[in-house]
Amino acid sequence: MDWGELQAAVRALRADRTLTATEVARAGSVLLQRTLAEIYLGEPQVLRSVVRALVAARPESVSLRNVGVAVLATSQEAPTGDRMAAAERSARRLANLLEVVPAALGRRARPLLEGTVLTIGYSSGVHAALLHASDRIQRAIVLEGASPGNDGRLAKELQDQGMIVESRPVSESQDALTRAHVVLLGCYALLADGSATVSAEAGAVARMASVTGMPVHIMADTLKLAPWLPPESLKMLDLEQVPPERIDRVVTEDGIRQPRQLLAEAADLARRWRGLEAEAEERLLI
């Protein structure tokens, strides 16, 4: 890979809207690993420019930002002479983690699911959770609408894997809720105030569910924890915040939590996020 190939790969990641949040982060971590292995960067300052360019390609992806700050922090904290090698190992570990985390989320969510489960859009964690609990679930109702990833992919994959699935347009959300027992949603981010960032369509479903007292569970691997949501991400997608009082449980690869139990971990990321954003005026290499 040379600089031109890296530029092309970043542009391709920016343009590909078929990827889930986890898939975006994994693609970014693999790209960082390749960059560190194949292009001489020398010092963390050059790596910082690469990370900023990658993050700017998909500002709505908190997971990708966390991958970037983790790799950059590793390069800064490693002994001189081993910085880029340490950063490459960090990128490789994160890529491996992101490959297996949906299955880990699915196993953790199993006790929360039974009867009829309602969801919307596509989430790799939700997909894994529904499959892991298929013996406890009578059916899955998948709402389809206009938000990214809400194109029928989840319903088709679940049906291909033998589950009973009912696809409904998002305009029928209220009726679908009357026949469900639990709502399971993926998210873009879990913020330091305990709220979850979801599509506007998923946010509307969460509001309707809270009126009836139906449990709403959020799937969020720990790389989706964020002290805040980058403002530019709100311009990319039609997003909405689900407040913590409307969330019953958050499922991470480490276990099932209440939303406010993750606040300290999210807040701890603030220093590293600010460190990345402090270089906003710096000329990017890409």
C-alpha positions as CSV (number, residue, x, y, z in Angstrom):
1,M,0.0,0.0,0.0
2,D,1.3,3.5,-0.9
3,W,-0.2,6.9,0.0
4,G,-2.4,6.9,-3.1
5,E,-3.9,3.5,-2.2
6,L,-4.5,4.8,1.4
7,Q,-6.3,7.8,0.0
8,A,-8.5,5.6,-2.2
9,A,-9.3,3.3,0.7
10,V,-10.3,6.2,2.9
11,R,-12.6,7.5,0.2
12,A,-14.1,4.1,-0.3
13,L,-14.9,3.8,3.4
14,R,-16.5,7.3,3.3
15,A,-18.7,6.2,0.4
16,D,-19.8,2.8,1.6
17,R,-23.1,3.2,3.4
18,T,-23.9,-0.5,3.5
19,L,-21.6,-1.2,6.5
20,T,-22.9,-1.4,10.1
21,A,-21.2,0.7,12.8
22,T,-19.1,-2.3,13.8
23,E,-18.2,-3.1,10.2
24,V,-17.0,0.4,9.7
25,A,-14.8,0.3,12.8
26,R,-13.3,-3.1,11.8
27,A,-12.6,-1.9,8.3
28,G,-10.9,1.2,9.8
29,S,-8.8,-0.9,12.2
30,V,-7.7,-3.2,9.4
31,L,-6.8,-0.2,7.3
32,L,-4.8,1.3,10.1
33,Q,-3.0,-2.0,10.6
34,R,-2.1,-2.1,6.9
35,T,-0.9,1.5,6.9
36,L,1.3,0.9,9.9
37,A,2.7,-2.3,8.3
38,E,3.3,-1.0,4.8
39,I,3.9,2.7,5.0
40,Y,6.7,4.3,7.0
41,L,5.2,6.7,9.4
42,G,8.0,7.2,11.9
43,E,6.4,9.1,14.7
44,P,3.0,9.5,16.3
45,Q,2.5,12.9,14.8
46,V,2.3,11.5,11.3
47,L,0.0,8.7,12.5
48,R,-2.2,11.4,14.1
49,S,-2.8,12.9,10.7
50,V,-3.8,9.5,9.3
51,V,-6.1,8.8,12.2
52,R,-7.8,12.2,11.8
53,A,-8.4,11.6,8.1
54,L,-9.8,8.2,8.8
55,V,-12.1,9.5,11.5
56,A,-13.3,12.4,9.4
57,A,-14.4,9.9,6.7
58,R,-17.1,8.5,9.0
59,P,-17.6,11.0,11.8
60,E,-20.8,9.3,12.9
61,S,-18.9,6.2,13.8
62,V,-17.9,6.4,17.5
63,S,-16.4,2.9,17.3
64,L,-14.0,4.1,14.5
65,R,-13.0,7.1,16.5
66,N,-12.3,5.0,19.6
67,V,-10.2,2.7,17.4
68,G,-8.2,5.7,16.2
69,V,-7.6,7.2,19.6
70,A,-6.6,3.8,21.1
71,V,-4.1,3.1,18.3
72,L,-2.7,6.7,18.6
73,A,-2.5,6.5,22.4
74,T,-0.6,3.2,22.1
75,S,1.9,4.8,19.8
76,Q,2.4,7.8,22.1
77,E,2.8,5.7,25.3
78,A,5.1,3.0,23.9
79,P,8.9,3.3,24.3
80,T,10.7,5.3,21.6
81,G,11.8,3.0,18.8
82,D,8.8,0.7,19.2
83,R,6.0,3.2,18.8
84,M,4.7,2.2,15.4
85,A,5.1,-1.5,16.0
86,A,3.1,-1.2,19.2
87,A,0.4,0.8,17.3
88,E,0.2,-1.9,14.6
89,R,-0.3,-4.5,17.3
90,S,-3.0,-2.4,18.8
91,A,-4.8,-2.1,15.5
92,R,-4.6,-5.8,14.9
93,R,-6.0,-6.6,18.3
94,L,-8.9,-4.2,17.8
95,A,-9.7,-5.7,14.3
96,N,-9.8,-9.2,15.9
97,L,-12.0,-7.9,18.7
98,L,-14.5,-6.3,16.3
99,E,-14.7,-9.5,14.4
100,V,-15.9,-11.5,17.4
101,V,-17.8,-8.9,19.4
102,P,-21.2,-9.3,17.7
103,A,-21.3,-13.0,18.8
104,A,-20.3,-12.0,22.3
105,L,-23.1,-9.4,22.4
106,G,-25.5,-12.1,21.2
107,R,-24.6,-14.5,24.0
108,R,-24.9,-11.8,26.6
109,A,-28.4,-10.7,25.4
110,R,-29.9,-14.2,25.4
111,P,-31.5,-14.0,29.0
112,L,-33.4,-10.8,28.0
113,L,-35.1,-12.2,25.0
114,E,-38.3,-14.2,24.8
115,G,-41.6,-14.3,23.0
116,T,-41.8,-11.8,20.2
117,V,-38.9,-9.4,19.7
118,L,-39.3,-6.2,17.8
119,T,-36.3,-4.4,16.1
120,I,-35.6,-1.9,13.4
121,G,-32.7,-1.5,10.9
122,Y,-29.6,-3.6,10.8
123,S,-27.3,-4.3,13.7
124,S,-24.8,-7.1,13.8
125,G,-25.2,-7.4,17.5
126,V,-29.0,-7.6,17.2
127,H,-28.6,-10.2,14.5
128,A,-26.4,-12.3,16.7
129,A,-28.6,-11.9,19.7
130,L,-31.7,-13.1,17.9
131,L,-29.9,-16.1,16.6
132,H,-28.5,-17.0,20.0
133,A,-32.0,-16.8,21.6
134,S,-33.8,-18.4,18.7
135,D,-35.1,-21.2,21.0
136,R,-36.6,-18.6,23.3
137,I,-38.1,-16.4,20.6
138,Q,-41.4,-17.1,18.9
139,R,-40.8,-14.6,16.2
140,A,-38.9,-11.5,15.3
141,I,-40.7,-8.4,13.9
142,V,-38.4,-6.3,11.8
143,L,-39.5,-2.8,11.0
144,E,-38.3,-1.4,7.7
145,G,-38.0,2.2,6.8
146,A,-35.7,4.8,5.2
147,S,-32.8,5.1,7.6
148,P,-29.4,3.6,6.6
149,G,-29.2,-0.2,6.9
150,N,-33.0,-0.4,7.1
151,D,-33.3,-2.2,3.7
152,G,-34.5,-5.7,4.6
153,R,-31.1,-7.2,5.1
154,L,-31.8,-8.3,8.7
155,A,-35.1,-10.0,7.9
156,K,-33.7,-11.8,5.0
157,E,-30.6,-13.1,6.9
158,L,-32.7,-14.3,9.8
159,Q,-35.2,-16.0,7.5
160,D,-32.3,-17.7,5.7
161,Q,-31.1,-19.0,9.0
162,G,-34.5,-20.6,9.8
163,M,-36.1,-18.0,12.1
164,I,-39.7,-16.9,11.9
165,V,-39.6,-13.3,10.8
166,E,-42.3,-10.8,10.1
167,S,-41.3,-7.7,8.1
168,R,-43.4,-4.6,8.6
169,P,-43.1,-1.0,7.3
170,V,-42.1,1.5,10.0
171,S,-45.4,3.2,9.5
172,E,-47.0,0.2,11.3
173,S,-44.7,0.5,14.4
174,Q,-47.6,1.1,16.8
175,D,-49.5,-2.0,15.7
176,A,-46.3,-4.1,15.7
177,L,-45.6,-3.0,19.3
178,T,-49.0,-4.4,20.5
179,R,-47.8,-7.8,19.5
180,A,-44.2,-7.7,20.8
181,H,-42.8,-8.5,24.3
182,V,-39.5,-6.6,24.1
183,V,-37.7,-4.1,21.8
184,L,-34.1,-4.7,20.9
185,L,-32.1,-1.9,19.2
186,G,-28.6,-1.4,17.9
187,C,-27.0,2.0,18.3
188,Y,-24.4,4.3,17.0
189,A,-23.1,5.4,20.4
190,L,-23.8,5.2,24.2
191,L,-23.0,8.7,25.6
192,A,-21.7,9.8,29.0
193,D,-25.1,10.9,30.1
194,G,-26.5,7.4,29.6
195,S,-28.4,8.1,26.5
196,A,-28.1,6.0,23.3
197,T,-27.7,7.5,19.8
198,V,-30.0,5.7,17.3
199,S,-31.7,6.5,14.0
200,A,-34.7,8.8,14.2
201,E,-37.0,5.8,13.3
202,A,-35.6,3.7,16.1
203,G,-35.9,6.6,18.5
204,A,-39.6,6.9,17.7
205,V,-40.0,3.1,18.4
206,A,-38.3,3.6,21.8
207,R,-40.7,6.4,22.6
208,M,-43.7,4.4,21.8
209,A,-42.5,1.4,23.7
210,S,-41.8,3.5,26.8
211,V,-45.4,4.7,26.9
212,T,-46.6,1.1,27.1
213,G,-43.9,0.0,29.6
214,M,-42.4,-2.4,27.2
215,P,-38.7,-3.2,27.9
216,V,-36.2,-1.5,25.5
217,H,-32.7,-3.0,25.4
218,I,-29.7,-1.5,23.6
219,M,-26.9,-3.4,22.1
220,A,-23.6,-1.4,22.5
221,D,-20.1,-2.9,22.5
222,T,-17.7,-0.9,24.6
223,L,-16.1,0.7,21.6
224,K,-19.4,2.6,21.2
225,L,-18.9,4.4,24.5
226,A,-18.5,8.1,24.0
227,P,-18.1,11.3,26.1
228,W,-20.1,13.1,23.5
229,L,-21.2,12.8,19.9
230,P,-19.1,14.7,17.3
231,P,-21.3,17.5,16.1
232,E,-20.5,16.8,12.4
233,S,-22.0,13.3,12.8
234,L,-25.5,14.8,13.2
235,K,-25.2,16.2,9.7
236,M,-24.4,12.8,8.3
237,L,-27.4,10.9,9.5
238,D,-30.9,11.6,11.0
239,L,-30.0,10.6,14.6
240,E,-31.9,10.8,17.9
241,Q,-30.9,10.4,21.5
242,V,-32.9,7.9,23.6
243,P,-32.6,9.1,27.2
244,P,-31.5,6.6,29.9
245,E,-34.9,6.5,31.5
246,R,-36.2,4.9,28.3
247,I,-33.6,2.2,28.3
248,D,-34.0,-0.9,30.5
249,R,-30.7,-2.5,29.8
250,V,-27.5,-2.0,27.8
251,V,-25.8,-5.2,26.5
252,T,-22.1,-5.0,26.1
253,E,-19.6,-7.8,25.5
254,D,-18.7,-7.5,29.2
255,G,-22.2,-8.1,30.5
256,I,-25.7,-6.5,30.9
257,R,-25.7,-3.1,32.5
258,Q,-28.1,-0.3,33.3
259,P,-27.2,2.8,31.1
260,R,-25.8,4.9,33.9
261,Q,-23.4,2.2,35.0
262,L,-21.2,2.9,32.0
263,L,-20.9,6.7,32.5
264,A,-17.5,6.7,34.2
265,E,-16.0,4.6,31.4
266,A,-17.5,6.9,28.7
267,A,-16.3,10.0,30.6
268,D,-12.7,8.6,30.8
269,L,-12.5,8.8,27.0
270,A,-12.9,12.6,27.0
271,R,-9.2,13.4,27.5
272,R,-8.1,11.3,24.5
273,W,-10.9,12.6,22.3
274,R,-9.9,16.2,23.1
275,G,-6.3,15.3,22.3
276,L,-7.4,14.2,18.8
277,E,-9.6,17.2,18.2
278,A,-7.0,19.7,19.4
279,E,-5.2,19.2,16.2
280,A,-8.2,20.3,14.1
281,E,-6.2,23.1,12.5
282,E,-3.4,20.8,11.5
283,R,-3.0,20.1,7.8
284,L,-4.1,16.5,7.1
285,L,-2.0,14.3,4.9
286,I,-5.1,12.8,3.2
